[in-house]
Amino acid sequence: MPFTGTVRAEMKYFDPTNAENLEAFPGTFSGIMNGQTTAFESYGFISAKFFDNAKADSPLKLAPGKTAELKAPIPWALLANAPATIPLWYYDEVQGTWIAEGTATKVGNTYEGEVSHFTYWNFDHPITVSDQSTLQGYVKWDSANGAPVVGAQLVATGVDYAGYTRVYTDNDGYFSISVKANAQVRLRAYLGQNSTAANSPIINTPAGGQSNTVSTLVMTDDSFILQGRILNSDNTPFASGWGDINKSVTGEQYGSFSTDAEGYFSARIYSNGSKAAVSVTFTTGYHGNRKYSNPVSFTEPAIGQVLTITNPIIVGDGGMISAICKDNNGNLITNAWVNFMQEGGGGQQEMFTETDSSGVMVISGAPNSVLNNVRASTYFNETSYISQNTFTLSFPTAGQTTNLGVITFIVNNSPVKK
């Protein structure tokens, strides 16, 4: 029977060109299409679930024969080569794999399609067998002549395509992994909670069907574990969620986290071992539904150690900034995604939102935080734009909104890939 009441939406978009998001990717970058298993490269994936707000465990479903529109931005780094249509894939939790179902169409800088149920959905372009090649090599401890790293997880992540493949090293530390041919990848090796990744430089992959041996990957420990508990503003656990950890002053990405049913998290933080004093903000949610903590300060422990934040971390509403987006001829930029990045920032968190039919956008940020030297970009009517000037985003206190006025955009003749 039709549902009436308040719906709780749990939605998040993942940009596959952001390496942090690959940690949240279900399964591998392959799935079943027309009964055959095929590798694919992703142009973005979404988690979409809806619940009866009055009941904690009450997932809502679409009525039989009904569909919902799925719309997601295409990452800027992939926009130029994004195909006009692309298969849609959903993650089958029972089979533990992706299943192709339906297609999405490129509309401006977004993909749009229709889905018949709520779950993880992925916009993926298949990679055929003739487009694959092989990289092989070894993972060692401390030096290229060190002891083999047995059972390390070896991940090949596309640089000029959005996808990855994964294998494990054998008793000799040896691996052989399939990758997209005639492309660029990075290799990364992981092993256990108290050791950290070995990273390769960018590797040019061989032609289809060919194999190359790569330089030995050397693993060293350069991380620590940060753990604690996250609560909502009403002191209930932030249960089974995820989010980002950013430096409070610069907005630079510091790490990411996921919580269990009681709101506890354990996050691996990569460090240079300097035992620096840091202040970070925990951010949850997506777009206008983001929640933020107050700054949390601590001194980094030694590499390989565990730091527990003893007081619960409370997340709540952010401050909001509104603005009207226009081109330099005064025309409204409507129903378009707008990205914000600090110029010269060196890894700050990307922020984005969408304008409405009146060209109005609203973006949220950590309460009372300030981001300087921000440049906005958008793609509208098949044209790439950037803001005419850089500006400052000064977010107000929690729940309040500041009006930035008009952001004027000019044509960007040489778009910068993110």
N, C-alpha and C positions, 0 to 999 in steps of 0.2 A: 504494500500500500504506500502511497506517496508520503514522504516525510514532511512534517511541519515542526518547526522549532528553530533553535539556534545551532548553526553548523560551526564546528571547529575545523579549520583548514590547516593542514601541515604540508607546506609546499617549499621546495628549495630547488633552485637552478644551479647546475654545476658547469662551469666553463672548463672543458677538457684541456685547454692550453695552460691552465693553472695547475702546476704539478701537485699542489696540496690537494686538489679535488680528486686526483687519481686514487688517493687513500680511501675515498668514500665510494668508489665505483664498484658496483656489485659484479661478481664474476670476473671474466676476462673480456678482452676486446675481440670476442668472437661469438657467434650465435648460429641458430638454425634458420635457414631460409630455403623454402621449397624442399624441405626434407634433408638438406645437406648442411653440414657445418662449414661456416666460412668466417674468415677474419674480417674485421671492419675497422674503419677509422671514424671517430666520433666527431660530430659537429655540435655537441651539447647534450646533456641529459638532465632529466627532471624527476624529482620524487613528488608525487601528488597523492595525498590521502585526505579523506574527509570523515568527520565523526560527529555523532550527536554530542553537543557540548555538555549535556546533562548527564552523560554516561561515559565513564573513562574508556571502556572497551566496547565501542559500538560503531564499527566502520560502516559508512554509508556507500551504497552502490548505485550506479545508474540503472534506471528502469530498463527492462528488456526492450531492445529496438531503439534505445536512445543513445545519443553520442554527445560528447563534450568537445569543445574546441581546445586544442593544445597549441600554444604559441610561445616561442622562445627565441631570444636573440642569438644570432650567429656570431661567434667570437670574431673580433676584428682581424685577428691574424689569419683566419680561415675564410674571410668573407670574399676575397677576390676570386678564389677557386671553388666556392661553394656551388654544388650542382643545383639546377633549377628545381628538380624534385629529388627526394631522398627517402629511402625506406624508414619507416618507424618500427622500433623494436621495443617489446616489453620484457621485463625480467620475470621469468617463471621461477618462483622460489622453491617449488617442489622439485623441478628438474635441475635447478641451479644453473640456468643458462638463459640467454636472450633468445627471444622468438620474434621473427619478422611478422608484422601485422599492419598493413596499410602504408600510406605514404604521406609525406608532408611536402608542401610547396613553398619555394622561396618567395617571400613578399617583402621587398625592400631589404632590410638587414635582419629579418626574422624568418623562421620556418613556422608554418601553420599547417595543422592537420586535425583530423577527427579521430577520437579514441572512444572505445566502448566500455572501458573499465579504468579504475584508478590504481596506479602502482608506479614503479620506476619506468619511465619512457626515455628512449634514446633515439637521437637522430643520427643514423650511421650509414656510411657509404661502404659497400662490400669491397674487400680486396681479394681479387681472384688469385688462384694458385700461381699463374704465370707472373704475377706481380710480386712474388715472395722470393726472398733469398735467405741465406743463413750466416750468422756470426758465431764463432766458436772461440773458446779461450779458457783461462783459469782465474780463480779467485784465491788469493793467498793472504796470510797474516803478515803484517808489518813491512814486508818487502816482496819484490818479485821472486825472490828465492826462499821465501818463508814457507811455513807449513801450510798445507791446503786447508781451505775453509770448506768444511763438509756440510751439505744441506743448506747452503745459503740460497736465499731467494734472489734470482737474477731477473731484473725487469728491463726490457728495452722499450724506451718511450720515444715516440716520434717527435722530431724537432720541427719538420716542415709538414707533418701530418698529425692528426689527433688520434692516437691509438697506442696501445702497448701490448706486449706479449710477455709471458712469464714462464720460467723454468727453475729447476733447482740443481745445484752442483752435486756431483757424485763424490765418491770417497777420495778422489784425487783432486777435488776442487774444480773439475772440468765441467763446462757447460756448452751446449749447442742450442741456439735459439733462432726461431724464424722471425724475420722482419720484413717490412715493405722494401721491395727492390728499388734501386736507383733513388734512394731517399736519404735523409739524415736522421740519426737516432743518438740518444745517450743511453749508456748502460749504467745500471745501479744495482749493487749487491747488498742485501740485508741479511742479518742473522740475529734473532733473539732480541730480548728487551734491553740487554746491557751492552750491546755492540751497535755500531752505527754504519751507515752506508759507505761503500766504496763507489766513487763516481768516475765515469770515463769522460774524456772530452767528446765533442761532437764527432760522430763516425759516419763516413759516407758508405752506404751499403752497396754491395755489388749488384750486378744485373740479375734478372730473374733466373732462378735455378742455380745460381753460383754461390760459393761459400768463401768467406774470408776469416782468417785468424786475427784476433785483436790482441792488443797489449794486455798483460796480466793486470787484473784489478786487485788493488791492495786495500784491505780493510783495517781501519784504525778506529779508536773510540773517541768521538768528539761530541758527545751529547750527555744530557742528564734527563731525569724524569721529574716532571712537575705534576703533582696530584692534589686533589681537593674535592670539594663538593659545591655544586651550583644549585641555588634555589631561586624560584620565582619571587616576585615582590610580595606575594601573599604567603611566603615561607613554605610553599609546597615544592617538592623536588622538580628541577628541570630534567624530566625523565626521558631517557632514550632519545636524546637530541644531539645536536652537533653545533659547532661554531668555530670562530676564529679567535686567536689571541694576538692582539696588536700592541705595539709600543704606544703608550698613552700620548706622548708628545708628538711624535712624528707620524703615527699611523702605520709604521712599517710592520709587515707581517712577522710575528714572532713564533707562531705555531698554530696548531689547530687541535680540537679536542672532540671527543664524543662521550656521552654520559650513559650510565646504566639506569635501571629502573628507579634507583634512589637518588640519582643526580650526581653520583661520584664519577670522576674522570681521572685518567692517567695519560699525560701527553708527553711525547718525546720532544725535547727542545735541543736544537743544535747550537753549540756554543764554541767559542774560541778558547775556553778554559780560563778566562781572565777573572772569573768570580765577580763580575760587575754588578753594581746596584742598578736595578731596573724597575720601571713602573709600567704595568700592562693593563689593558682593558679587555674583558671578555665580551664577545659579541655573538648573539645567537639570531637565528631567523633569516629572513630574506626580504629585501626591499622595505616597504613600509611597515612590515611586521617585525623589524629588527628590535632586539632588546640589548641593553648595554649594562655593564657593571660600572661601579665607581673604579677609579684607578687602584690597582693592587700592587704594592711595592714589596720587593724582597731582594736579597743578594743571591746571585746564582751560586749553586754549590759546585764542588769539583766535578769534573767529567766522570760519568759513570755512577754518580750518586743520585739519591732520590730526595726531593724537597717537597714536603707536605705543607700546603696552606691550611692552617688549622681552623681559621674562621670561615664560615660559609660565605660564598661569593653570591651576592644578590644581583639579579639582572632585572631591569625594568625598562620603561619607555625611554627613548632618546629624545633629543631636541630635534626640531624639524625646520627645514628651510624651504620656502616656496619661491618660485620664479616663473616668469613667462619667457618662452623661447621663441625668438624671431630670427629671420635671416636679415642681412644688411639692407634689404629692400623693404623691411617692415612686415614681411609675410610671416604668419604664424607657422611654427613647426609643430605639427599635430600628430598624435598617436605614434610617436617615434621614441626609440630608446636613446637615452642620453648618458654618456659615460663621463666620469670625473677622475682625473689623475693629477697628482702633483708633479710638476715639471722638475726634472733633476732630483726626484725624490729617492731613487734607488730602492724600489721594491715596496712602496706603500700599497696599502690595500686599495683595490679598485672599487669604486662606488658607481652604481648606475641606477637609473629609474626611468619612467616612461611618462611622456607628456600626454595630456588628455586632448579632447577634441577642441579645446580652447587654447592649446599650447602651454597649459599650466603643468608644471612638474613640482613634486614634493619629494625631498630626500631627507632621510634621518641620519643622525650621527650621535656619537657619545655626548651626553649632556656637557655643555660648557667647554667643549673641545674646539680647537681652531686648526684649520688646515690652510696653509698659505700657498701662494703660487700655483693655484689649481687651474687646469685647462679642461674645458668641456669639449666633447666631440659627439657627433651624431651622424646618422645616415638617413636621409629623407628625400623622397621622390627621386630615387636612384642617384643621389648625389651625396658625397661625403663632405661634412662640414666640421669646422673647429670654431671655438669661441674666439671672437675678435681679440679679446684680451684675457690675460690671466686674472684671477680674483681670489679673494679669501672667503672661505666658508667658516663662519663663526656660529656654531650651533648653540641655541639657547638652552635653558634648563629643561629638565625632563617634562615632556608633554606640551611644551610651548612651541610656537611657530614664529620664525622671523622671515620677512619678505625681502628677498634679494633684489626685487625689481625685474628688469628685463636683461636676459642674457642674449647678446647679439652674436650670431654665427656668420662666418664667411666660408666660401668654398675652399676646401682643402685639396689642393692640387697634388700633394704628395703625402697621402695618409701614412701616419706612423703606426706600424704594427705593434700591438701590445704584447 
